[in-house]
Amino acid sequence: MKRLWMVLVVGIGLLLPAMAQDPPQIVVFDSSIVFDKSQQGEVLKAEIERLRDRKVQLISERQDGLASMQEEFRNKELTFNDDTRSEMLQTINQAQIELKRLNDDAQRELQAEFNRAQQKLQKQLIQVVEALGQEGNYTLIVEKGLTLYSSAEVDITDRVLAKFDEMYPNTAGSGGGQ
């Protein structure tokens, strides 16, 4: 019995200082908003869009070339001898293969560029959240998408966005931000 009382007294003694401390501060933020609205996010998004536009233009030019070859073949098919017809079909087939390869390469390149940009932003965001956590004396900062519910009172997305732009201003040199 004495042992039980001793354990209770020691336990209460250990809990009292912990209870006297400030309550834990748990906050959330929405990383997708930070990625979309940050200066760095806007610059990287603009770079990816420019790359996509260049690829779309190149693919469109190749599609137009293929379409004109196919049209020429349809218009003159009856006048071709067998060898010419075979060569023309082979050229069209090769152009179709090259167009498909170009399209696949463009998709892979765009996906790789998107992944690179996302990884860069993710690394920066981790540093921002750590700095903000220390400055704000937060106990826990959670990504909003990982929570089932959070009150608007604990949402610090605007603060994370402001800190992100403070720590990583638009330095990409392309001037894609607003």
C-alpha positions as CSV (number, residue, x, y, z in Angstrom):
1,M,0.0,0.0,0.0
2,K,2.8,2.4,0.9
3,R,4.4,1.6,-2.5
4,L,1.2,2.5,-4.3
5,W,1.0,5.9,-2.5
6,M,4.6,6.5,-3.3
7,V,4.1,5.8,-7.0
8,L,1.0,8.1,-7.0
9,V,2.9,10.9,-5.2
10,V,5.8,10.7,-7.6
11,G,3.5,10.4,-10.6
12,I,1.6,13.5,-9.6
13,G,4.8,15.3,-8.9
14,L,6.0,14.6,-12.4
15,L,2.7,15.6,-14.0
16,L,2.3,18.9,-12.2
17,P,5.1,20.7,-14.1
18,A,3.8,19.3,-17.4
19,M,0.3,20.5,-16.6
20,A,1.5,24.0,-15.7
21,Q,3.1,24.4,-19.2
22,D,1.2,26.0,-22.1
23,P,-1.2,23.7,-23.8
24,P,0.2,22.2,-27.0
25,Q,-0.4,24.2,-30.1
26,I,-1.4,22.1,-33.1
27,V,-2.0,23.8,-36.4
28,V,-2.6,22.8,-40.0
29,F,-1.8,24.2,-43.4
30,D,-2.8,23.3,-47.0
31,S,0.4,22.6,-49.1
32,S,-1.5,22.7,-52.4
33,I,-2.4,26.3,-51.8
34,V,1.2,27.1,-50.9
35,F,2.4,25.4,-54.0
36,D,-0.1,27.2,-56.3
37,K,0.1,30.7,-54.8
38,S,3.8,31.0,-53.8
39,Q,6.1,33.0,-56.0
40,Q,8.3,29.9,-56.6
41,G,5.2,27.8,-57.4
42,E,4.0,30.3,-59.9
43,V,7.4,30.6,-61.6
44,L,7.8,26.8,-61.8
45,K,4.2,26.4,-63.1
46,A,4.9,29.0,-65.8
47,E,8.1,27.2,-66.8
48,I,6.3,23.9,-67.1
49,E,3.5,25.5,-69.1
50,R,6.1,27.1,-71.5
51,L,7.7,23.7,-72.0
52,R,4.3,22.1,-72.6
53,D,3.4,24.8,-75.1
54,R,6.7,24.2,-77.0
55,K,6.0,20.4,-77.1
56,V,2.4,20.9,-78.2
57,Q,3.6,23.2,-81.0
58,L,6.2,20.7,-82.2
59,I,3.8,17.8,-82.1
60,S,1.2,19.8,-83.9
61,E,3.7,20.6,-86.7
62,R,4.5,16.9,-87.0
63,Q,0.8,16.0,-87.1
64,D,0.3,18.6,-89.9
65,G,3.2,17.1,-91.8
66,L,1.8,13.6,-91.4
67,A,-1.7,14.7,-92.4
68,S,-0.4,16.3,-95.6
69,M,1.6,13.1,-96.5
70,Q,-1.6,11.1,-95.9
71,E,-3.6,13.5,-98.0
72,E,-1.1,13.4,-100.8
73,F,-1.1,9.6,-100.7
74,R,-4.9,9.5,-100.9
75,N,-5.0,11.9,-103.8
76,K,-2.3,10.2,-105.9
77,E,-2.6,6.6,-104.7
78,L,-4.0,5.4,-108.0
79,T,-1.2,7.0,-110.0
80,F,1.6,5.4,-108.0
81,N,3.3,2.2,-109.1
82,D,3.7,-0.6,-106.6
83,D,7.2,0.5,-105.5
84,T,6.2,4.1,-105.1
85,R,3.1,3.2,-103.2
86,S,5.1,0.9,-100.9
87,E,7.7,3.6,-100.3
88,M,5.0,6.2,-99.5
89,L,3.2,3.8,-97.1
90,Q,6.5,3.1,-95.4
91,T,7.3,6.8,-95.1
92,I,3.8,7.5,-93.6
93,N,4.2,4.5,-91.2
94,Q,7.6,5.8,-90.1
95,A,6.2,9.3,-89.6
96,Q,3.4,7.9,-87.5
97,I,5.9,6.0,-85.3
98,E,8.0,9.1,-84.9
99,L,5.0,11.1,-84.0
100,K,4.0,8.6,-81.3
101,R,7.5,8.5,-80.0
102,L,7.7,12.3,-79.9
103,N,4.4,12.4,-78.0
104,D,5.5,9.8,-75.5
105,D,8.9,11.6,-75.0
106,A,7.1,14.9,-74.5
107,Q,4.8,13.3,-71.8
108,R,7.8,11.8,-70.0
109,E,9.7,15.0,-70.2
110,L,6.8,17.1,-68.8
111,Q,6.2,14.5,-66.0
112,A,9.9,14.6,-65.1
113,E,9.9,18.4,-65.0
114,F,6.7,18.4,-62.9
115,N,8.3,15.9,-60.5
116,R,11.5,18.0,-60.3
117,A,9.5,21.1,-59.5
118,Q,7.4,19.4,-56.9
119,Q,10.4,17.9,-55.2
120,K,12.1,21.3,-55.1
121,L,9.0,22.9,-53.6
122,Q,8.6,20.1,-51.1
123,K,12.1,20.5,-49.8
124,Q,11.6,24.2,-49.5
125,L,8.3,23.7,-47.8
126,I,9.8,21.5,-45.1
127,Q,12.4,24.2,-44.3
128,V,9.6,26.8,-44.2
129,V,7.4,24.7,-41.9
130,E,10.3,24.0,-39.6
131,A,11.2,27.7,-39.3
132,L,7.6,28.7,-38.8
133,G,7.2,26.0,-36.2
134,Q,10.1,27.3,-34.2
135,E,9.1,30.9,-34.6
136,G,5.5,30.2,-33.6
137,N,6.4,27.8,-30.9
138,Y,4.0,25.2,-32.3
139,T,3.9,21.7,-30.9
140,L,2.8,20.1,-34.1
141,I,2.2,21.3,-37.7
142,V,0.1,18.9,-39.9
143,E,-0.7,19.0,-43.6
144,K,-4.4,19.7,-43.8
145,G,-5.0,16.8,-46.3
146,L,-3.9,14.4,-43.6
147,T,-6.6,15.4,-41.2
148,L,-10.3,14.4,-41.0
149,Y,-11.3,17.7,-39.4
150,S,-9.6,20.9,-38.4
151,S,-11.1,24.2,-37.3
152,A,-10.4,27.3,-39.4
153,E,-8.9,28.8,-36.2
154,V,-5.9,26.4,-36.4
155,D,-5.3,26.9,-40.2
156,I,-2.0,28.8,-40.8
157,T,-1.9,28.3,-44.5
158,D,-1.6,32.1,-45.0
159,R,1.3,32.3,-42.6
160,V,3.1,29.4,-44.3
161,L,2.6,31.0,-47.7
162,A,3.9,34.4,-46.5
163,K,6.9,32.7,-44.8
164,F,7.5,30.6,-48.0
165,D,7.6,33.8,-50.1
166,E,9.8,35.5,-47.5
167,M,12.4,32.6,-47.5
168,Y,12.2,31.8,-51.2
169,P,11.3,34.9,-53.2
170,N,11.0,34.8,-56.9
171,T,14.6,34.1,-57.9
172,A,14.1,32.0,-61.0
173,G,14.8,35.0,-63.2
174,S,11.9,34.2,-65.6
175,G,9.6,36.7,-64.0
176,G,6.6,34.3,-64.1
177,G,5.1,35.4,-60.8
178,Q,2.4,38.0,-60.4
